[in-house]
Amino acid sequence: MTIAVGYRPHRVQVSGRAVECCVVSVLLLFHTGAVTVLSFTDASGNLTAAGQRTLQMLLLPVYLVTISVAARHPRQLLSTLRGNLPFALLVALPFLSTLWSVSPSITLRRSIGLALSILLAYVVATRFTPRQFLLIVVAVLGTSMVCSLLFAVLAPQMAYMPVGHELRGVFNHKNVLGWNAAICILATANLLVDRTANLRGLATVLLIASFCCLLLSGSSTALVVSAASGFFTLVYTLLRRSRGATRIVLILIAAQVALVGLMSIKVLVELLAEGVGKDPSLTGRVPLWALVDQNILQRPLLGHGYQAFWTQGNGEAWEIWTKLAWIAPHAHNGFRDWMLSCGIIGTIPLLTVLWRVLARGAWLHWHRPQEGWLWLNVLICVFIVMNLTESLLLVQNSFLFIIFAAAVLMVSAGQGRPRA
């Protein structure tokens, strides 16, 4: 037997890029609340006070890692910041609202959490392409879907809701599983049809797992999100293939459908609820919205301060809770909650951000479809739809808002400008 003189075994080298990708994926996975939040949930399905304090402590290293990753690329972050100043204003407004908040300490604390959450979105937007972002989302949510199904088999006493017995998997509530499953269906479906990724087998398995989680969760909002994903995917696909007058007609039709949907959301919610055999008020949302609208009109310009309305020390919130006999944690509508927080001065930049990103995203998809802008456009649209019945908009430590913010910033930073 001969041994080569001077032979040195090859060392496994891990690139800094791969490490960065893994770190960002882990950070996003933590923000999903998978397993962590469920571990501190009591028998009734509510997060315990001790568990809430523990989770807040666990967020500190997450924030520190996020800051350290962002600090390595200051120029890219500043460039992205300048590329969407209205979005930057949305980050600053919660801090400013401390001046008129009904609970300044809570507003300041939650504003810091929002800013650090959005910092992670800036990292994703500046360091990854749309396709790389797609792979990260599939990895994070796909893992959660598979683990949720395994949890249902291995630990059914924890995997199902205490009341109703719908599947919640590794999350603390069935709706959270449903929302994430709907987004995972969108992501895996796009990965499945992406010929450059060559991951059709994996995408098929994760797509099936996501569908199972969606159906077992019994979440009405998640079903609406999935249907909206299909609708917007069809619209953007047809727009890409159309030309001239046909494209204009499609845009007008899509705009009219969206406008009618927004104006008749109350009726649609009631019809959906009756269709799935639930309370026509959709678990009290409709009467809640009526009371919330009254409080929005009381402070229409500035609002009540960022996330300060739904607090124990706010008497106006107690009036709503007393009338409904239900302690609602939020308005179950992201746009209403933002108006409660920052009023008209916060709504104007929000609408500006949404209008600009929808126009820029459509332009990028029309002119550079090979870069994978389709799924980001659909993600942005379905997140808007989701916030018609849920409050996920501009919420700190929310995985869904972080990936929405990353999509907005990524589209805003896309080279090229829409034609006038």
Secondary structure, DSSP 4 states (H G I P E B T S, - for coil): ----TT--PPPPP--HHHHHHHHHHHHHHHHHTTTHHHHTB-TTSPBPHHHHHHHHHHHHHHHHHHHHHHHT-HHHHHHHHHHTHHHHHHHHHHHHGGGT-SSHHHHHHHHHHHHHHHHHHHHHHHH--HHHHHHHHHHHHHHHHHHHHHHHHH-HHHHB-TTT--B-TTSSSHHHHHHHHHHHHHHHHHHHH-TTT--HHHHHHHHHHHHHHHHHHT-HHHHHHHHHHHHHHHHHHHHHH--HHHHHHHHHHHHHHHHHHHHTHHHHHHHHHHHTTS-TTTTTHHHHHHHHHHHHHHSTTT-S-TT-SSSTT-HHHHHHHHHHTS--SS-S-HHHHHHHHHHHHHHHHHHHHHHHHHHHHHHHHHH-GGG--HHHHHHHHHHHHHTTTS--TT-TT-HHHHHHHHHHHHHHHSSS----
